[in-house]
Amino acid sequence: MAIKVIIERKIKEGKEKEIGELLRALRAKALLAPGYISGQTLRAIDDPNVFVVISTWKSLEDWQRWEQDPERNELQQKINELLQEPPKFRIFYFG
Protein backbone atom coordinates (compact mmCIF):
# COMPACT_ATOMS: atom_id res chain seq x y z
CA MET A 1 0.00 0.00 0.00
CA ALA A 2 1.40 3.41 -1.00
CA ILE A 3 1.99 5.97 1.73
CA LYS A 4 2.74 9.68 2.04
CA VAL A 5 5.24 10.96 4.57
CA ILE A 6 4.85 14.57 5.67
CA ILE A 7 7.75 16.19 7.49
CA GLU A 8 7.45 19.70 8.92
CA ARG A 9 10.61 21.55 9.84
CA LYS A 10 10.93 24.99 11.41
CA ILE A 11 14.38 26.36 10.63
CA LYS A 12 16.47 28.91 12.45
CA GLU A 13 16.37 32.46 11.10
CA GLY A 14 18.74 33.04 8.18
CA LYS A 15 19.35 29.34 7.39
CA GLU A 16 17.21 29.20 4.21
CA LYS A 17 20.12 28.67 1.82
CA GLU A 18 21.67 25.88 3.88
CA ILE A 19 18.39 24.05 4.41
CA GLY A 20 17.59 24.32 0.71
CA GLU A 21 20.91 22.74 -0.24
CA LEU A 22 20.52 19.92 2.28
CA LEU A 23 16.91 19.17 1.30
CA ARG A 24 17.93 19.00 -2.38
CA ALA A 25 20.76 16.60 -1.50
CA LEU A 26 18.36 14.47 0.52
CA ARG A 27 15.88 14.37 -2.37
CA ALA A 28 18.63 13.39 -4.82
CA LYS A 29 19.51 10.41 -2.63
CA ALA A 30 15.84 9.50 -2.11
CA LEU A 31 15.38 9.30 -5.89
CA LEU A 32 17.68 6.27 -5.82
CA ALA A 33 15.97 4.60 -2.85
CA PRO A 34 13.83 1.53 -3.56
CA GLY A 35 10.14 2.37 -3.32
CA TYR A 36 10.47 6.15 -3.65
CA ILE A 37 7.76 7.51 -5.95
CA SER A 38 7.81 11.29 -5.67
CA GLY A 39 8.34 14.25 -3.39
CA GLN A 40 7.91 17.97 -3.06
CA THR A 41 9.08 20.69 -0.73
CA LEU A 42 6.78 23.52 0.33
CA ARG A 43 7.39 26.71 2.28
CA ALA A 44 4.71 28.33 4.43
CA ILE A 45 3.44 31.71 3.25
CA ASP A 46 2.60 32.86 6.76
CA ASP A 47 5.94 31.71 8.23
CA PRO A 48 8.81 31.39 5.72
CA ASN A 49 10.87 29.50 8.31
CA VAL A 50 8.50 26.52 8.05
CA PHE A 51 9.28 23.94 5.37
CA VAL A 52 7.13 20.89 4.63
CA VAL A 53 8.36 17.91 2.64
CA ILE A 54 5.79 15.49 1.26
CA SER A 55 7.09 12.24 -0.16
CA THR A 56 5.25 9.26 -1.61
CA TRP A 57 6.53 5.72 -1.13
CA LYS A 58 5.32 2.37 -2.46
CA SER A 59 5.11 0.95 1.06
CA LEU A 60 5.74 1.72 4.72
CA GLU A 61 8.61 -0.78 4.60
CA ASP A 62 10.28 1.19 1.80
CA TRP A 63 10.03 4.38 3.88
CA GLN A 64 11.35 2.64 6.99
CA ARG A 65 14.30 1.27 5.04
CA TRP A 66 15.07 4.78 3.75
CA GLU A 67 14.63 6.24 7.23
CA GLN A 68 17.40 3.92 8.50
CA ASP A 69 19.78 4.59 5.60
CA PRO A 70 23.16 5.82 6.95
CA GLU A 71 23.59 8.47 4.22
CA ARG A 72 20.09 9.79 4.91
CA ASN A 73 20.80 9.93 8.63
CA GLU A 74 24.02 11.86 8.02
CA LEU A 75 22.13 14.50 6.04
CA GLN A 76 19.30 14.50 8.57
CA GLN A 77 21.79 15.30 11.36
CA LYS A 78 23.01 18.33 9.40
CA ILE A 79 19.42 19.42 8.82
CA ASN A 80 18.58 19.02 12.51
CA GLU A 81 21.35 21.48 13.41
CA LEU A 82 19.49 24.16 11.43
CA LEU A 83 16.13 23.63 13.13
CA GLN A 84 14.47 25.63 15.91
CA GLU A 85 12.69 22.50 17.14
CA PRO A 86 12.61 18.78 16.30
CA PRO A 87 10.98 17.90 12.97
CA LYS A 88 7.39 16.60 12.97
CA PHE A 89 6.80 13.39 11.02
CA ARG A 90 3.38 12.05 9.99
CA ILE A 91 2.68 9.06 7.78
CA PHE A 92 -0.57 8.66 5.85
CA TYR A 93 -1.94 5.87 3.71
CA PHE A 94 -4.41 5.99 0.87
CA GLY A 95 -7.69 4.81 2.36
C-alpha atoms as a printed R data frame, in Angstrom:
   type eleno elety resid chain resno      x      y      z
1  ATOM     1    CA   MET     A     1  0.000  0.000  0.000
2  ATOM     2    CA   ALA     A     2  1.399  3.407 -1.000
3  ATOM     3    CA   ILE     A     3  1.992  5.968  1.728
4  ATOM     4    CA   LYS     A     4  2.743  9.676  2.038
5  ATOM     5    CA   VAL     A     5  5.240 10.956  4.570
6  ATOM     6    CA   ILE     A     6  4.851 14.568  5.668
7  ATOM     7    CA   ILE     A     7  7.754 16.189  7.491
8  ATOM     8    CA   GLU     A     8  7.451 19.698  8.915
9  ATOM     9    CA   ARG     A     9 10.608 21.550  9.835
10 ATOM    10    CA   LYS     A    10 10.935 24.995 11.413
11 ATOM    11    CA   ILE     A    11 14.378 26.364 10.629
12 ATOM    12    CA   LYS     A    12 16.473 28.913 12.447
13 ATOM    13    CA   GLU     A    13 16.369 32.464 11.100
14 ATOM    14    CA   GLY     A    14 18.739 33.039  8.180
15 ATOM    15    CA   LYS     A    15 19.351 29.341  7.390
16 ATOM    16    CA   GLU     A    16 17.208 29.200  4.212
17 ATOM    17    CA   LYS     A    17 20.125 28.668  1.819
18 ATOM    18    CA   GLU     A    18 21.674 25.883  3.885
19 ATOM    19    CA   ILE     A    19 18.386 24.047  4.414
20 ATOM    20    CA   GLY     A    20 17.591 24.321  0.709
21 ATOM    21    CA   GLU     A    21 20.907 22.736 -0.243
22 ATOM    22    CA   LEU     A    22 20.519 19.922  2.284
23 ATOM    23    CA   LEU     A    23 16.914 19.171  1.295
24 ATOM    24    CA   ARG     A    24 17.933 18.996 -2.380
25 ATOM    25    CA   ALA     A    25 20.764 16.598 -1.498
26 ATOM    26    CA   LEU     A    26 18.363 14.467  0.523
27 ATOM    27    CA   ARG     A    27 15.877 14.368 -2.375
28 ATOM    28    CA   ALA     A    28 18.634 13.392 -4.822
29 ATOM    29    CA   LYS     A    29 19.512 10.412 -2.632
30 ATOM    30    CA   ALA     A    30 15.845  9.498 -2.110
31 ATOM    31    CA   LEU     A    31 15.383  9.300 -5.888
32 ATOM    32    CA   LEU     A    32 17.678  6.266 -5.821
33 ATOM    33    CA   ALA     A    33 15.966  4.596 -2.849
34 ATOM    34    CA   PRO     A    34 13.834  1.532 -3.555
35 ATOM    35    CA   GLY     A    35 10.141  2.373 -3.318
36 ATOM    36    CA   TYR     A    36 10.472  6.148 -3.653
37 ATOM    37    CA   ILE     A    37  7.756  7.510 -5.952
38 ATOM    38    CA   SER     A    38  7.812 11.291 -5.666
39 ATOM    39    CA   GLY     A    39  8.343 14.251 -3.387
40 ATOM    40    CA   GLN     A    40  7.907 17.965 -3.062
41 ATOM    41    CA   THR     A    41  9.084 20.693 -0.733
42 ATOM    42    CA   LEU     A    42  6.778 23.520  0.331
43 ATOM    43    CA   ARG     A    43  7.395 26.706  2.283
44 ATOM    44    CA   ALA     A    44  4.714 28.331  4.431
45 ATOM    45    CA   ILE     A    45  3.444 31.706  3.251
46 ATOM    46    CA   ASP     A    46  2.597 32.864  6.764
47 ATOM    47    CA   ASP     A    47  5.936 31.714  8.233
48 ATOM    48    CA   PRO     A    48  8.807 31.388  5.721
49 ATOM    49    CA   ASN     A    49 10.868 29.497  8.308
50 ATOM    50    CA   VAL     A    50  8.504 26.517  8.049
51 ATOM    51    CA   PHE     A    51  9.284 23.937  5.374
52 ATOM    52    CA   VAL     A    52  7.133 20.893  4.629
53 ATOM    53    CA   VAL     A    53  8.359 17.912  2.645
54 ATOM    54    CA   ILE     A    54  5.786 15.495  1.261
55 ATOM    55    CA   SER     A    55  7.090 12.241 -0.163
56 ATOM    56    CA   THR     A    56  5.253  9.264 -1.614
57 ATOM    57    CA   TRP     A    57  6.526  5.721 -1.131
58 ATOM    58    CA   LYS     A    58  5.318  2.366 -2.460
59 ATOM    59    CA   SER     A    59  5.113  0.955  1.065
60 ATOM    60    CA   LEU     A    60  5.735  1.715  4.720
61 ATOM    61    CA   GLU     A    61  8.609 -0.777  4.604
62 ATOM    62    CA   ASP     A    62 10.283  1.194  1.802
63 ATOM    63    CA   TRP     A    63 10.035  4.379  3.876
64 ATOM    64    CA   GLN     A    64 11.350  2.641  6.993
65 ATOM    65    CA   ARG     A    65 14.303  1.270  5.042
66 ATOM    66    CA   TRP     A    66 15.074  4.782  3.754
67 ATOM    67    CA   GLU     A    67 14.634  6.244  7.233
68 ATOM    68    CA   GLN     A    68 17.402  3.921  8.501
69 ATOM    69    CA   ASP     A    69 19.781  4.595  5.597
70 ATOM    70    CA   PRO     A    70 23.163  5.816  6.952
71 ATOM    71    CA   GLU     A    71 23.591  8.473  4.223
72 ATOM    72    CA   ARG     A    72 20.086  9.790  4.908
73 ATOM    73    CA   ASN     A    73 20.804  9.933  8.631
74 ATOM    74    CA   GLU     A    74 24.025 11.859  8.025
75 ATOM    75    CA   LEU     A    75 22.129 14.498  6.038
76 ATOM    76    CA   GLN     A    76 19.296 14.500  8.570
77 ATOM    77    CA   GLN     A    77 21.789 15.302 11.358
78 ATOM    78    CA   LYS     A    78 23.013 18.331  9.398
79 ATOM    79    CA   ILE     A    79 19.417 19.421  8.820
80 ATOM    80    CA   ASN     A    80 18.578 19.017 12.513
81 ATOM    81    CA   GLU     A    81 21.353 21.477 13.409
82 ATOM    82    CA   LEU     A    82 19.491 24.163 11.430
83 ATOM    83    CA   LEU     A    83 16.130 23.630 13.134
84 ATOM    84    CA   GLN     A    84 14.469 25.634 15.907
85 ATOM    85    CA   GLU     A    85 12.686 22.495 17.136
86 ATOM    86    CA   PRO     A    86 12.605 18.777 16.302
87 ATOM    87    CA   PRO     A    87 10.975 17.904 12.973
88 ATOM    88    CA   LYS     A    88  7.395 16.598 12.968
89 ATOM    89    CA   PHE     A    89  6.801 13.392 11.019
90 ATOM    90    CA   ARG     A    90  3.377 12.055  9.995
91 ATOM    91    CA   ILE     A    91  2.675  9.063  7.779
92 ATOM    92    CA   PHE     A    92 -0.569  8.664  5.850
93 ATOM    93    CA   TYR     A    93 -1.940  5.869  3.714
94 ATOM    94    CA   PHE     A    94 -4.415  5.991  0.867
95 ATOM    95    CA   GLY     A    95 -7.688  4.811  2.361
